Structures are given as C-alpha cells and as structure tokens.
C-alpha cells in the first residue's frame, strides 16, 4: 500500500494487510452468514455502469465526519457513501445493516475498546468485497486485530489499519478504478477450450467481474477467410524489415516469413478497427499439424507486443489476462513463457517459449538482437530467438485459474541457452522453444507450491510493489516471497 507511514505500525504488514478491491455485492444467506460461498462455478457478473456503494460504519459519527468527508473527496471516484452509526455491542444490527445495504466496499471504524465482537467473528462471511477496518486504539489493537483475522478466516478480504491516514489510503486503493477496466480482448478458437490450456470453469461474465476485461471468442476459420484479403505489399515490407534487422536467418524461407507477416497485418488491422487491447489464437491446435490452417503466429505476436498490444499464445485465457496486466503495469512488452522446471535447491526456474518481443526494455529502447529460425526445428514456420539481457532484474506473475489470486515473483536472469546451439551446456536443453533461460528467484519451494500453471508472464524490471497495489483494487489475493527484491546473480 503506497504512501503509508509504516513506522507507526506495530504489527507485521503481511499479518494484517491483504488485498482490497473493487468487486462483488453482498448476497443473503440463510441463517447467520451474509454471503453465499460459490460452490457451483463462477458467479454471474454484475451489471456495469452503476455507482459503487461504500458503507461506513462508525460508533461516533461526529468524531469521524472529517474522515468520511475526506473519503467523499477522493479523486477519480464516484461512490454512493452511506455513513451509519454502529453499535458494536449489537452485532446482529450490524449484520442486518450490511445485508440491507449490499455494499461494494465496507469501512468499519471500531470502538475505542471492547473485549470481543461476539457474533461478528463468525457471521460476516465472505462479502466478495473489500473490508477496511480502522482500529481506534493502535496501542492496544489486539482485539481489533482478532476481528480482522477472524473475518479473513471466514473468507473476507480485509485491510487492517491503525490510523486515519492509513485507513484513507486503504479506501483510496480499494475504490480506485481497476487497471484493466473496460479493456477488450478476442480469442480465436473454441470458447474456453484451448488445446493446451482450457479454462472451462470461467465465463465471459465472470472474467469481467473479476478483472474488468470484456472477452469474446471467435472461430479460427474467421481468420482463415480474412487472411485472403491482406495487402501483400504491406506484408512484404514487414518481411523485409524482419530479415534486415535479424542478426541471422537460419532454415527459414521468405514465404514462411511473408505468411507470418500477413497474419500480423491482419491481426493489427482487426485490433485497430475494433479498439482491442489483446488477442490470442489457439495456435497449438494447428502448428503441430503438417498442414496448418494459419501461418505460425510467433512473429506476429512478437511485433504486436512491441507495439504495446497484448498477444497471448495458445488461447490461454488466464495467460492473456496476466499479460495484459503485466504490460499495463510495466509499460513494457511481456514474455509469456512456459515454466519448464523449478530447481528448488538452487532457487532457479527455467523459462522457455517461442514468442519473445524485441523491445523488452520498453518502446523507446533499442530492440534486442535476434535470430530467425524455424519453428521447433520442424523445417517450417518462423520464430524470433532473442538475446535476453543476462543479469537483468525481472518479475514474473500470473493469475490463478479462478482469477482470485495472483503470483508475483521477482528474479534475475542468470543465463540463456540458444535453441540453435545444441552444444550449450549451461542448462538442460529440451529443444522445445526458441527462447530458454535460467532465472534465479527467492524461495523456489514457495514458488513451486503456488505455481499458476503452464504459463507465467515475465517483464524486465522489478514492478512487484506496483503489481501489489494494483491487485488491491481487483480484490485479489497475492502469492509472493517475503522479500520482493530480486536476488543477486
């Protein structure tokens, strides 16, 4: 959480502060619970456009009116704020108030002193909305902290604060617009059924509710037809650019590069015309086929990423959303990569993929040196093999499969093995992807147990703190090492 005076905090940050965010409304449960737990798949999305509701519960409205006015004055927010006097000795009244208001955010300023909070400990449940708790007695906050911990234990997403300034900052972060709000993405392939990374547990509505991104699936055949109308002259100019700037072209025909450039021209025109932020194709559904229905998209995706657009491999929906998020945070192209292996004793992960952007250091930086060669040594297709900067700080990340948490892991590139150099003995060569590297991270065992799936997203630089703050606005839990600084070489 930014701009918070941590010197005044007498408790560990990670013990009491979890992600806060924009999400969800309270739903009634039979009996004491306020909100139903989702046991039958993702919930339906809420209707967009309505103002978000912030419910402020304080035991003394006069004392806290200045704080509430400060909340009302937060910039770039459009809230319906209800300020209600709460009697914390009557927990059922509080439960009924929260139930009747159905807030998107709940702010609770606790009384100066109480021995316990009775039914509140077990009856609030998971609101699927951020809860900000302000302790009025920072020198004796153990009972208040116990309430925060109990609410978390029941599934609520709680930020515990011990000063008005800290509480105001927590509210500001919670109510800020989500970083991906309103962005649009198209995935070509079977809906939620990627050949390699299916996401059958997700729906379009649920993706929007959790991330703010509007997604749409379209058939691959649509691209096949549109490709016939691509301007070949424009594609040829793009082909010549790739060949001119490459350090070397190995086992690749002009036709293979030209076909890839036609796909780039097509995808770029679709994204520009429709105002899309991201695109993905179920590429492994056809690239292993001796007669692929589309050109290999690796060059197209590399160029799109360099131009500030998200191009995700394999119609991996969570990977696409993670790439959008990481690129928006860093302002740099992302490397969407397979986590080939995790070496726990040396705290090394091996990352590998065929698509790598060239402008890894940002749009204004010089492109990395690269070679072009065939796809997986199949004698067809074309991929860019990029020289990554050894020693560079990086951060990897990715959304969980249910879009409720995000893994954040800083690291440092240790070495790189070239796909075209089989004599390299630096690491295990599986000869599967063009770009393979070793990255040293902290606490590889923790990383292994929180791995998000096949793909992780890597960007150059350490944006762990910015990622953490952005996740607070998305109601996301965070998996991370205790130390967010990248390790040494």
N, C-alpha and C positions, 0 to 999 in steps of 0.2 A: 504494500500500500504506500503510495507516494506521499511526500510532504507530511509525514507523521513523525513527531518527536519521540523516537524510541527510547531516549534516555530516561523518560519518565515512566516507562512501562516496567513493572516489577515482575512480570511473568514472561515466559518464553513465547515468542511470536507464533511459532508453529504449534504450540499447545493450544492457543486460543483463537487464532485467526484462520479461518478457512475462506474459500471463495464465496463472494457475494455477487448477486447478479440480477439481470432482467430476465424473468421467466415466470410462468405459471400463475394460476389463481388458486385460492383455497377451494376445496371441494368437500362437501359434507360427508362424514362417515357415520354410520350407525354407532351409537354409544359414545364413548369419550373421545375417540380420535377425531381430529379435524379434517384430515385429508386422506383419501384412499391411497393405498400403495398400488402401483401399477403391476399387476400380475398377469395381464392378458395382452402383452405387446405394448407398443408406444401409445401414449395418449393422443387424442385428437388435438389438432392445432387450434389456438385461439384465433378469433377474428382480429385482423390487424386494423390499425387506424384509430382505435380508441385510446383515450388518455390513460396512462398508468396511474394506479391508485396507491398512495402511501398512507398507511395508518400509523399515527404516532400515539403511543400510549405513555402518559406521564402521570406520576402521582401528584404533581403540583403544576397545574397549567400556567400559573403566573410566573413561577420560577423559571420555567423552561420556554416561555414565549419568545425570548430573544433567540434561542437556539432554533425554534421552529421557524421564525422569520428568516433566519439565515438559510435554512433548508429551502424555504419558498424562493429565496433569491438566487439559488444556484443557477449558473448559466447553462444554456443549452438543454434545459429540462422542461418538460411540460407535464406537470403532475396534478392530480386531484389529491389534495392533502386533507386528511381528517385528523384533528387533534382532539383526543378524548382523554378525560381524566380516568385513571385506572386505579382501582383499589386492589392491590396485590394480596390482600388478605382474603379476597373473594375471587379465587381463581376461576370459578365457573362463569362469573360475569365477564372476565377477560376472554375466556374461551368463546362465550356466546358473541361477544363483540367482534372478535376476529372472524368468526364464522359468518356473521351477518354482513360484514364489510367486504369479505373476499379480497384482501389487499394483494397487490403485486409486490409490495415491499412492506415489511413490518419493522417499525422502530420502537423499542421498549426502553424507556428510561426507568430504572429500578429505584425503589425507595432507599433512603439513606441506610437503613439497617433492618434486616429481618432474619429470623432463624432458619426458615425454609420457605419454599414456594409451593408446597403442597401438591395439588393435582396438576399444576403446570408442568411438573417434571415429566409426567408420562402422558399427558393428554394433548399436547400441541401437535405431535406427529410431524410429518414431512410436509411443509407448506408448498414445496416446489417453488419457493420464492425466498429471497434473502431476508434474514432476520439480523438486525443490528441492535445489539444490547449495549446500553450505557450504564456502567456502574457508577453510582453517586458517591461511593466511598472507596477510592483507589488504594487507600492504606489498609483496608480491610475488605477485600473483594472476594474472599474465598467462597461465600455463599452464592454470590452473583455468578462467579466462575462455575460453580457447580450446576447452576441452572443452564448456563451456556453449554456445558459439557453434556448435560442430560438431554437437552434439545437436539444436540448433534447426534447423540446416541440413538435417538428416535428417527433420525434421517433429515432433520432440518439443517439448512446451510446457514451457519451463524458466524457473524463477526463480533467479537467481544472487545469493547472499548472502555477506557477508563478516564477519558477527558472529553469535554465538549468538542474541542478541536479535532480530536481523533474520531469522534462519532460523526461529525460533519463531513470529514474526509471519507469515511466509510460509506455514508449515504451518497456522497457525490459519485464515488466509484460505482456503487450499486445501480444508480439511476442513469448513468451515462449511456448514450446510445451504443449498442453492440457494434463492434468493429466491422462485422460483415453484414450489418443490417441493410436489407434491400438489394443485395447483390444477386445476380442471376447466373446460373450455370446450366449447361446442356451436356448430357452424357449419351453417347451413341452406343447402343447395344440393348440387350434385354433388360427391362426395368428391374433394378435391384438384384440382378442375377449375372454379375460379371463371371467370366470363365474362370478366373483365378481368385477373385476377392468378392464373393457375393455378400449382399447386405440385406437379406430377406426380412430382417427384424425392423427395418426402417420404412418410413413412408415419406412422401413429399411434405405433408403437413407437419410431421414430427421433426423433420430436418429443419424446416423453417422455425418451428417453435424453439428448438434448441440452439440454432445458430444465426437465424435471420436471413438465411440464403434460400432463394427460390430455385428449385431444381426441376429439370424436365428431362425425360428420356425420349430418345428418338431412335428409329431403326438404322442399322448400318447401311441398309440399302439406299437410304436417302442421300448419303454422302456419295455412294457409287454413281448415282444418277447425276448429281450436281457436278461431280468431278469432270464430266464430259464437256462442260461449258467453260472450263477455266481457260483464261488467256495464256496461251503457251509462251508468248513473248515475255510476259512478266515472270513466268516460272523459269524461263531460260536465263533471264538476268539474275534471278536469285540463285540459280545453279552455278553460274559463273562466279558469283560472289563467294559461295562456299568453297569452290575449287581454288580460287585466287588466294583466299585468306588461310586455307589449310596449310599446315606445315608439310603434309604428305597425304597422298591419296593411295590407298592400298586395296587392291582386289575389288574395286568399285567401278561400275560403268557409268558413263554420262546419263544413260537412260534411268538408272536407279536413282541418281541424284535429281534428275529432272522430275521424275514421278513424285518423289518426296516433296519437291518444291511446289508442284501443282497442289498437293494436299495442303501445304502451308498457305498458299494463296487463297484457297477455298475457305479454310478454317478462319483465316484472318478476316475475310470479307463477311462471313457469317457473324462473327463476333462484333465487328464494327457496325454492321447493319442493325443488329438486334440489341446492341448495348450489353453484351455478355461479358462477364468478368472471368469466366472459366469454361473449359471444355475438356472432355475426356472421351476416349474411344476404347472399346473392348478389344484392344489390339492383339492380345494373346489368343483371342478366338480365331484369328486368321493368319498371324505371322508365322506360325509353325506349320502352316499348310503349304504344300508345294505350289499351290495356285491361289495366292491370297486375293481377297476381293477388293482390297485397298492397298495403296502404297504403304510401306513401312513409315510410321508417323514420327520416328525419332528426331529427324532434322526439323520437322515442322514444330514439334513440341519444344525443342531447344530454342528455336528462334522466337516463338511466342513468349516463352518465359523471359527471354532477354528484353522483350518489348513491354514487359510489365503485366502480361496476362498469365493466367494460370492454365497450364496444360498438364493434366494428370494422366498417368499411364493406367492401362488395364481396366478402365471404368471402375476404379476403386473409389467409391463414394466418400468414405472416411478419409482416404488419402487426398482426394480432391479438396475437401473442406479444410484439411490440415494444411495443404499447400497454399490455399487462399489466405488462411490465417497467418501463416509464417511470412508470406510475401507482403501482406498488408502491414505486419508489424515491422519488418526489417526494411522495406522498400527495395529489396533485392530479389533476384531470381532464386528459386529454391531447387535443391537437388532431391528429387523423390527417389528413394533408394531402398533396395532390399537389405534387411539386416541378415547378412549371410551367416554370421556366427557371433557368439559372445564368449570372449576368453576371460573368465572370472578372475583367475589368479593374477593376470597382468592388467586387468581392467581395460581391456581392448575390445572394441567392436569392429567388425569388418562390414563395410557398406559397399554395395555394388549395384549399378544399373546402367542401362544403355543410353538413357537420355540424360544429358547434362547441359545446362546452359553455359554460355561462354562468358557472360558478364556477371560473374559470381560476386564481384565486389561492387556492383551497382551499375546503373545505366550510364553514369558519367565516367566510369572506369574503363580502362582498356580491356578488350576481350582476352581470355586466357588462350594460350597456344593450344592447338588441337590438331589431331589427325582424323581423317575419314577412313573407315574400313567397313567391310561387310558385316551384316547382322549375324552375330553368334558364329562367325566363321562358316556360314552356310553357303557362301558364294552368291548371295543375293541380298537386296536391301542395302541400307547405309546408315551408319551411326557415327556420332562425334565422340572421339576419345580425347577428353580434355585434361590438360595438366593442372591438377589442383595444387594450391599453394601449401606445400608441406610446412608445418609449424603454425598454420593459421588457426585462430580461435573459431570455433563453430558452436552452433546449438542445434540439437535435434529435437523433434517433437512430433506429436500426433494425437488426434482424438481417439478415445476408446470406441469400441464398436457400438455402444449405446449412446454415444455423444454426451456423456455425463462427466467425463473427466478428460484430462489432457496430460500427456507425459512430456516433461521438459528436462532435457539433459545437455548441459554444456560439455564441450570436449575440445580436443585439439588434434588436427591431422598429423599422424605420425609418419606415414609413408604411403606410397601409391604403387600399385603393380599394373603394368600396361598389358592389356589384353593381347596385344600383338607381340609381346616379348615373353615367350614361354620360358626363357632362361632365367626369369626373375625368381630369386629365392627368398624374397622378402616376406612372403606370406603364402598361405595355401591358395593355389590357383585353380579355381573350379572352371575357368574358361567359359563363364556363362554370360557375363556382361562386360561392356566396354570400359567402364569406369569403376575401378575397385580400389579401396583404400582402407587403411587402418586408422581408427580414431580412438585416442585414449580418453576415457571418461572417468568420472568418480563413481565409486560404489557400483561396480558392474553387476553384482549379485542383485541389488535392488532394481537395477535397470532390467535385468532378466525377468524378474518376477512381475514387473509392471509393463512388459513389452506390449505394444498396442497391436501388433500383427506383422504381416509380411513387410509392410512399408513404413518407414519413418521419413520425416522431412527434415532436410538439413539446410541451413543458411550460414554464410560466412559472417562471423561476428558473434558477440555474446549479447543476446536480447532477452535473457531469462527474466530479468525484472520487468521489462515491458510486457512480456508474454503473461507473466503472473498477474499484473494489473489488469490487462485486457480480459483475462479469464474471469476476474471478479465480476465483470459486467455481464458475463454469459452464464452465470450460475453453474460454473464448472469446478469440480474438484481438481486438485493438482497433484500429480505424482512427480517427485523431484528428489535429487540428493539434498542432503542438508547444506552442502556447500555449493553455491551456484557459480563459483569461479572455475574456469577451465583449468585442468591440471597442466603441469609442465610437460615438455617433451619426454 
